[in-house]
Amino acid sequence: MADAKTITISDVMTKSVISVDAKLTVNETAKMMEDAKVGAVIVMEDNLPIGIVTDRDFAIKIAAHAYQISTPIKKIMSTPLFSINPDETVRTAADLMHDRGIRKLPVIDDGKVIGIITSTDIVNLLAVCVEEDMRDMYFHSVAKIYTNYSPYN
C-alpha cells in the first residue's frame, strides 16, 4: 500500500456518479437513486454542478418540511457544493469533510464531476492501513483539534 499521506483522491474515489437536472422532482430523483443504488446525486443546472442531494437530505429535509413529492430537487439540495480535485490527498479530503461536516465530496476536474469520495471510502482505506499510517493520522487529528481549541491561537 502507498503511504497514506500521498494517496490521492483519484486512487480511491468512486468513478460512477449520478447527476440530475435541478428541475427534476424529489420523487423522480429518489427513484433514480434507488435504481442506481446510490446515496447521493449531483444536481446540475446549465451543465454545471450546483449542489448535492443525499439520502440524508431526503430523510431530514423532506420529512421536517413535509415537502410534496413534486417539489423540485433544487429546493432540498445542499449548497454550496463543496468539492475536491482528484490530485488532492485523501487526508485533505478527510480534513475538508470534517471541517464542513459532510460525508460525501464530489470530485471535480476542469469543471466536470468525475467521481465522488465518501466517508465510507476513507474508513475502508483506514481498515487496510499500516500501523505507521494510523499513528500519523491520529497525531494529525489531535494536532488539528488542539489548534482549534488552543487559547494561544
N, C-alpha and C positions, 0 to 999 in steps of 0.2 A: 504494500500500500504506500502511496506517496505521502509525504509529510503533510499533516492536516492543515498546517498554516499555508500551504501552497496549492491545495486542491481548489480548482476553480468551479464556478457555478456550472459551466458547460460540462464538467465532468459528472455532475450528479443530478442536474435538472431533468424534469420530465419534458420531453420534446413535443408531445402532442397536447395542444391546448385548444379548448373550445372557446370561440368568441361569438358574441351575439350582437345584433344591432340594438341600439338604445331604444328603438321603438317597439321591440318585442314585448309581449306581456309577461308578467311573472309566471303565469301558468305555462306558456309556451317555453319559457326558459327552464322552468322546473322539469318539464318533460324531456327537454334536451339533455339536462344534467343527469336525469335518471337513465335515459337511453345510453348515454356515453359513460355512465358510472363514474362521474367526476364530482368533486366537492366544490368546484369554483368555475366560473366563466368570466372571461374578459368582456367588458361592454365597450362596443365600438361606435363611433359616430364619425361620419365622413372618412372612414378607413383609418381613424386614429383611436388608440386605446384611451378611454376616458375614465374608466372605473372598473371595479371588480365586484362580483356578486358571489358570495359563498353560501354554503348550506346554512351557516350560522346566521347570515342575513335573513334567510327565509324564516328560520326559527324565531328570531328575535324581532325583526322589524315588522314582518307581516302580522305576526300574532299580536305584538304590542300595539300596533296601529289599526288592526282589523282592516287591512287593505283588501280590496277585491282582487280576484284572480286576473281581472282585466287591466290591472294597474300596469303602466309601462315599467319595465325593469329599471330604467334610469332613475326612477323615484326611490328605489331601495338600494341602489349600488353604493359601495363605499368609494368615496372620492375625497381628496385627490388620490390618484393611483400612484402608489409607491412602487418603484421597480428597481431592477439592478441590471448591470451589464454582465454578459456571460464571462468576461475575463476577470471579474472580481473574485475574491476568495470566498469560500464558504463561511469563514469567520466574519467577513464583512457583512454577508447576508444575515448571519445569526445576530450580529450586533444591531443591524437595521431593524430586523424583525422584533427584537427585544425592545429597542428604543421606541418603536411605533406601536407596539402591542398588536402585531399582526402575525398570522400563521401561514399566509400564502403570499408569495412575492413573484410577480411576473418578471420574466427575463426579456429585456428589450434590447435589440441591436439595430442601429440605424432606423429607429422609429417603428420597427416591426417586432411584434411579440413572437419570440422563437421558443419559448419554454416557460416553465414555472418551477420554482423551488418552494418546498413546504417545510414546515417544522418537522413533519414526519421524515422527510428526506434527510434532514440534519440528524435526527435521532437515530435513524438507520445507519448513517455514517459513523456516528459515535459508537454504535454497537460493535463495529469492526475495527475501531482504532486501537493502536498500540498504547500501552500504559503511559509512555512519554508524552504522546499527543493529548491524552486525557488530562494529565497533570498540567500541561501547558495551557489547555483550555480552561481548566479550573482556576489557575492563577490569573489568567487574563480576565475571567469573570469577577474574581474577588477584587482585583485592582480596579476594574470598572465601577463596581459597586462602591468601593471606598472613595473613588474620585467623585462620585455623585453625591455622597453624603459627608465628605470631609469638610470641616469648618475652615480649612486652610485654602480652599479654592474659591 
